[in-house]
Amino acid sequence: MPKTAALSPIIQTPHIAKRKKPPACDSCKARRVLCHPTTDGTPCPRCFEKGTKCTTTPVVRGRPPKKDSGSPGTTTSPWPHENSPSAPPSPKDTEMSVFSSSRFVELSPELVRHLFDCFTHLPQYNHPMYRRQIVRNALTSISWQIHLLPPHLKVLAYCAVALSASISFDSAVIGPGPRPESLADRSVFKHGADLRDYGVRRTPVYQALCAEALRLACEVNIILEPSEDNAASCFMLQFLFIEPEKSRPWASGYLSHLRILCDDAWAEENMNAQSATVWTGYLLMEVLETTLNRQPILISSHDQLLIMGPEPLSLQNLFASIQSVVQKRKEQPLIPFTVLRPYFYHVTRLARELYEKITGNYARRHPLDESCIMDFISALNHLNAICSLVFNNDDETYPSDALVCPPPNPPIQLSAGDSSLNLRSCAYIMTLSRTTLVLALHRELVRRAALPSSSPSIPSSYVTSPARVVQAQAQADQWAAERIALLARQVHTMADLAVIEVASALRTMPSLPHMAHSNRGVVVEWAEYCISEAEANGSVSPERSATMQTLSEALKLIGYSWPLKSGLVERLDGCLRKQRLQEHPSNSIPVQSLVEESMFLDMFPVPLDGDWTSVFTVPPDLGKDFLFVGNGTYL
């Protein structure tokens, strides 16, 4: 018979297949004799002849079944119980479930479309590498069935929906229980709201979507193939997986793709003077997070020139140039938008110098370079002077209500003539970026001051005896310690002023996603700073109380997207409550709001044309005759 006959469906039909004989009964099996079992329940012939009971015990053959950890009987609900503690999963649990936790997530077409609608509110949506219209058209053509996308585009789409899950209000993401009706629901997103429960409830689904995005990215190897889509995916993945103690492969892949694409014809079409400010802003996002975590700055000086354009004026010359324009009262409303590009350039440069010369591992192996510290403090003072000159020069030019949130019931779509959101956005990012450098420098000087002082060794030829060498070295160490303590006090004063500016910037934030997705680490670290200062001093000043209250309310809003450090908000509120009891010992009053009622009223505004990058550029009605932008002049 030919070999193909064995595979023929005709031979394998039930009509020809031989019926399997039932197993032998226990009696015949024990006597090792041939058994003729029946199938109608009657005894076999031998048992019938002897009059014994005919029983058959089934024999289990093969390996025992494995325990299925994901079986329906053992799988817990993806959402925590409403009364369960609001503790986030540990990083180890998250890492162990990277390739398995996404199995319970069902991405229906309706949910995918909802998540992409939410994505428009996030800063990552307007990244120049993200081809938003192409992605949306591709999803529309397949009726929003995300699993039908091509591999590389599917990775990008999953990165987008994972990020969007952090602000989604759909019950499929945040689980059962109360939820906002929309991102404009003022009954939820209101002054003094505590939204931390939403961040805890969405964590399982958010982590599952992150795990699926990571699995697909590793499966397709996006880190090895430079393209716009892969660069955008790497850019998003670095925000999905931020681990202070781990390496940053996705950030490295993002910048590697970007360098290659900048050498291509793509750069000629997409890298120009008009987009330079946008690029500097997105590079700044990467820098601020690594600065807080004391990680290496991956953006080199060559990258800045390649991506941002030619080197701008020095900080000293930039300040003098702005001062000249302000004194002439010429083009004053446009100054913030002109300053952003060189300002971001210098903040990125200073962050790199901070790591390489002061806070990095190599710098920590050597005595503190005091000249670098003084130069860095001088640069921070110039940044502060530029901010003050731009935003605090003239109340008539920059009215106070232009840098606060709109009235309680503004239209969601901003009008073309409303530049308040643009000004708020500029002031917000300029303040947060500079104060991040201040905080990083302060923490390093505090650490250095606590270490035994070590000045450079004194050559033995400078003194006449070994005893004098020891004495001179001790004196030099004492002087070095005093100088470090003096620098630490100076920077501490800068930090005390900076945290007040941070609180003011938070009260006029552009939107909740910008704070939660770009600067949540900054808010958390400044909250830790205030707590440590309050615990060390034993008291809190009225001005610091208002600042801590703002940070507490900001953290409660950030909690809408992410679980916070356990007990962080409670420690902040505890310090405030302790201060209130000291001031009013007879009244056990709860922590009340100390900040303006206009704070955080419009958390999800929609900028003109739905493009968030427009808030960092000159408004159309102001830029018609603006020479700086028109001819591409770089301050």
C-alpha positions, 0 to 999 in steps of 0.5 A, a space after each residue: 500500500 502506498 504511504 499516502 494511503 495511511 493518511 487517506 481520510 477514507 481509511 480513517 473513517 469511523 465505519 472502518 476503524 476497529 472498536 477498542 476492547 473494554 478493559 478486563 475486570 478486576 477478578 480476571 486481571 488478578 488471576 491473569 486469565 483472558 477476560 471477555 468484558 461486556 458493554 451492557 453492564 452484565 458480568 463477564 462469562 467467568 464471573 457469571 460462571 463462578 457467581 462472583 461480583 464483576 467490577 472493573 477499576 479504570 486505570 489512569 494512563 499517561 502523565 498527570 495534568 499540570 496545574 493551570 495557574 490561569 484556569 478559571 477556577 484560580 484566576 482572580 479578578 483583574 480589578 482589586 476589590 473596592 475595600 482592598 488596600 490601595 497598594 500597587 503591585 511590586 516591580 517583581 510581580 510586574 516583571 514576572 507577569 510581563 508575558 502572561 498578564 495580558 490574556 484577560 484583556 479583551 480589546 474590543 473595537 469600541 474600546 480601541 477607539 475609545 483609547 485612541 480618543 483618550 490618546 489625543 490628550 497625552 503629550 506623546 500624541 504629538 511627537 513628530 515621529 508618531 504618524 497619527 493620521 496613518 495609524 488612525 486610517 489603518 485602524 479605521 480601515 480594519 474597523 478598529 480591530 487592532 490585532 489585524 494591523 501589520 506587526 510594526 504598526 501593531 506594536 505602535 498601536 499597543 503602546 498608544 493604547 497602553 498609555 491611554 489606559 492611564 487616563 481612560 474612564 471606560 469601565 473595561 479599564 478601571 473596572 466596576 464602581 463609580 467612574 467619570 462620564 467623560 474627561 470633562 466631567 466636572 463632578 469628578 475632575 474638580 478642585 480638591 478631588 482625590 482621584 487615587 482610587 482610579 489609579 489603583 483600579 486601573 493598574 491590572 489592565 494598564 500593566 496587562 496592556 504594557 506587557 502586551 506592548 512589550 511582548 509584541 515589541 520584543 517579538 518584532 525586534 523594533 529596537 533593531 530596525 530604524 523607522 518612524 514607527 519603531 522610533 515612536 514605539 521606543 519613545 513610548 515604551 521608555 515611559 511605560 517601563 521607567 525603572 530607576 535601578 535598571 537600564 533604559 534600552 528603549 530610550 537608547 533605541 529611540 535615540 539610536 533610531 533618531 540619529 539614523 533617521 536624521 542622516 536620511 532624507 527624512 530629516 530634510 523634510 521634518 527637521 526645520 526651524 519651525 519644529 525645532 522647539 517641539 523637538 527640544 521639548 520632547 528631548 527635555 522630557 527624556 532628560 528630566 526623568 533621568 536627572 531625577 533618577 540620577 541616570 546617565 543622560 543619553 542625549 549628547 551635545 552632537 545630538 542636540 546640534 543634530 536635532 535642535 539645530 545650531 547652538 543658541 546664544 549663551 545664557 548670559 547673552 540670551 538674558 541680555 538680548 531679552 532684557 534689551 527687547 523688554 526695555 524697548 517694549 517691542 514684541 513683548 507678548 511673543 518673548 516666551 515663545 521665542 525663549 523656549 527653544 534656547 532655554 530648553 537647549 541650555 536645560 538639556 546641556 546643564 542636565 548632562 553636565 550635572 551628571 557628568 561633573 557632579 552627580 554621576 558615578 565617575 564624579 562621585 569617585 573624586 573630590 567635589 569640583 567646587 568650580 563646577 558647582 559655582 558655575 552650575 549655580 550661576 547658570 541656574 541663576 541665569 535661568 531664573 532671571 530669564 523666567 522672571 524677566 519673561 513672565 513677571 516684567 509687566 502686569 499689563 503685558 502678562 496680566 495675572 489672569 493670563 497665567 491661571 486656569 479659565 473660569 469654572 465653565 469655559 468652552 472646551 475648545 479654546 478660541 483662536 485669540 486665547 493665548 492664555 493656555 500657550 502662556 501657561 504652558 510655557 511658564 509651566 515647563 520652564 519652571 518645572 525644568 529649572 527647578 528639577 536641576 535645583 533639586 538634583 543639585 541640592 540632593 547631591 550636596 546634602 549627600 556630599 556634606 554628610 560624607 567625610 571631607 576629602 580635599 586633594 592631597 598636599 605634596 610632602 615637598 610643601 612642608 618640612 615634616 610628616 607631622 606638618 603634612 598630617 596637620 596641613 591635610 586636616 586643615 585643608 579637609 576642614 576648609 573643604 568641608 566648610 566650603 561644601 557646607 556653604 554651597 549646600 546652604 546656598 543651594 538649599 535656599 534656592 530649593 526653598 524658593 524653587 518649591 514655591 515656584 513649583 506649587 505656583 506652576 502646578 496651580 496653572 498647569 496646562 492639563 492633568 495628563 501633562 503633569 501626570 505623564 511628564 512631571 509626576 516624578 518631579 512632583 513626588 520628589 518635591 513632596 518628599 523634600 517638603 516632608 523631610 524639611 518639615 520633619 527635620 524642622 518640627 514645624 511648617 511655615 504658613 507659606 510652606 503649608 500652602 505649598 505642601 497643600 498644593 503638592 498634596 492636591 496635585 498628587 491626588 490628581 496624579 493618582 487618577 493615572 498611577 498608584 503613588 508611593 504608599 503613605 506619601 499623601 498621608 505624610 504630607 497631610 499629616 505634617 499639615 494637620 500637625 501644624 494646624 493643631 499647633 496653631 489651633 490646639 483646641 480645634 481638631 480641624 481637618 486639612 482644608 484647602 489653602 489654595 485658590 478656588 481657580 486651581 485645576 478647574 480645566 484639567 483636560 482642555 483641548 488646544 486649538 486644532 487639537 494639537 498640543 504642540 501648538 501651545 508651545 508656539 506663537 498663537 496665530 493671531 500674535 505671530 503675523 508680524 513676528 520677525 524672530 519666528 518669521 525668519 527663523 532667527 535663533 535667540 
